[in-house]
Amino acid sequence: MKTYNDVVQFLEGFINYERHLDSLAYDPKTFNLESFRSFVGECGNPQDRITSIHIAGTKGKGSVAAMLESALKGGGLRTGLYTSPHLTTYLERFRLTGCNISEEKFVSCMNLLRCCLEESIPQPTRRYRTVFELLTTLAFLYFRDEKVDIAIFETGLGGRLDATNVVRPILSIITSLGKDHTNLLGTTISDIAREKGGIIKEETPVILSLQGSEAAAEALPVIHAICAEKHAPLIRAEERVRFIRGEHVGQDMRGGVAPCQRLYYAMPDGKELEIKIPLIGHHQAENARTALAALDVLRERGLCFNFGGAVESFSAVHWPGRIEIVRGDPPIILDGAHCPLSAAALRETLGEWYPDRRRVLLLGILKGKDVPGIFKEFARDPLLAKVITFTPPTPRGLGAESLAEMLKPAFSDVVHASSIENAIQIAIENGQGDTLVVVTGSLYNIAPAKKFLGLT
């Protein structure tokens, strides 16, 4: 393989569960972690030569991962970051000290992996490898060869059976829990907590983000039980780091100053820390608290980095598609909210930061998602004026007409568009002076929206 497109074509020959999550069974036969352990073993177990952090959760795991990458890089470490899905290109999934893997390195690593695949794995087994397994192995090889000081791995789905769960981290993190992928992970938060808690390793510290009241009642007993069984110390972020207050910084949506927030926390030693993040919403303040707790535990565990530099570098975190403002007039916000928990966070953030603007909601959701639960959160917004549905550009996309019909009993002004581009065009043409256009429902919507707006 010589080019990025060659690699993409090569990957097309393998199972891509990301395209079919609405119709899969989440069991050891479909997600065969033991088979994958054997495969990475044949590749030399590169993950065992990497100091790593492993993150699972329903919401916030990507933001926490990005914050930790920015902080640890600012603290002087050579960092690796592996996340999913990507918005535009596979290259986004692999970051070395804040930069995406190059096309040349991506091709080189995949050629190495291809050799391993062809020489080490028997043909009957080889054909059952998945795209996510291959990409995860590539991350292991890349970070090992680049000799990173620490790598941060975000789970793709669940935790217990996720391919990333072959790592041996020095710290595990579980972020906010809620109902998502219920067709795969279970219909209760207890079920979901059990799957996410599958990343907990023997005697390895676990940081748990602050949970909502429902999640806390159901999830905490499960996480406590797993930690007790594994003799893993449990650190609750809200007990390790106390949130003091937050301040809005910059709110000019029409030209110049991007909204961000300044946050204040009390650390275990009694000192007050101030950080600034270019991500808005109280949920991001909670994600930052989790990241701060992680830094404190990593420091205790003997990881050497400049703590002051790490704290300052929260301001450099880059995590697109999370309440991201991309246009000034009318303002357009892109957010990947795909479950009731993330929809609630988006609604609350818009209410806090933009209390006087009417919302035009451009909604594209994947099959198998909790549509009633997601829209119930959006419908609680008194400024919601109109909903335009569209089909996300993926085989898993729920049809725009079907989605519109599902929403009409709960909201009167719902129309469907032929595409995401058509939905944006309708919103812009009909926007008024106080309109806020919000594109949401899935991360798969972000790249095509940006392309249509001329931002990529």
Order of alpha helices (4+ residues) and beta strands (2+ residues): alpha-alpha-beta-alpha-beta-beta-beta-alpha-alpha-alpha-beta-beta-alpha-alpha-beta-alpha-beta-alpha-beta-beta-beta-alpha-alpha-beta-beta-alpha-beta-alpha-beta-alpha-beta-alpha-beta-alpha
